Structure formats: structure tokens, C-alpha cells
Amino acid sequence: MNFYRLSLTLSLLALTACGPQPNLVVPEPYQEGQKIYHKVCGNCHGADALGKNVKAPKLIDEEYLAVHFSDDDFKNQIIDGSDKMPSMKGKVSDADIDQIIKYLRYSQKAAGLEPEDEEEDLEEEPEGQTP
């Protein structure tokens, strides 16, 4: 019976260690953030923050670009949590959070997500005229 318990325990430990693995190869300055992201965030937000088959939203999305969701918004969400996300306060350092955000911002750009240039939407006033 002890062998059965030991086998079950080891199997459960192995399964919990099998979090999502990164698919995206990132440049060296972002690798630490990628590593921390997959350790802290990947089980809920998915490999490379793409949100496939997971319970939390994908972070590689226009909704989470800096123009809509600032770095401070990310920090506050990670530290304080919300009704749908547990707080990571005391589980991740400020430096780790900064690395996660740096990685996410790089990944958003690598995925082709760029904020729309709002100036293009503004009509230019003809020269010599004041509004």
C-alpha cells in the first residue's frame, strides 16, 4: 500500500511540474522574463501568454497593450489580484514583475500587436488656419 501512495504522489508531482513550456524563442534580454512568466503565470495564461485552452485571458492581445493596460496596471494586477486572479504578493519580487512585463511587451510586439497611431485619425488643419 505504501508503494501505491508513493507512486501516486510522484505522479502528481510530475504532473504539476509539467506547466506550459515556451514555444517562442526570445532574445537574451527577455529570456529571464519568459522563464519567470512560465513559472508564475503560464499555468493560467498559457504558454507564451497566448491563452490557448486555459482558464485566464491571453495577454498577447490588443486589450493588454500599454495604451490600454499600463505597466502599472500589470504590476497592480499581479500584486493585488482580482476576483478572478489570485494575488501574487510575496510570491514574486518587484524585479521579477518588471521582467515579466518586459517579456510580455516584447511578445506583444513580436506578435505584430502595435497600438494604432492615433495621430493618423486626426484631420490635419490646413496651414495658416487656426482651429
Protein Blocks (a to p, Z undefined) as FASTA:
>chain_A
ZZmmmmmmmmmmmmmmmcccdfbdcdfklmmmmmmmmmmmmmmnoghhlopaiabdcfbd
fklgmklmcfklmmmmmmnopfkbccfehkacfklmmmmmmmmmmmmmmnopacddfklm
pccddehiaZZ
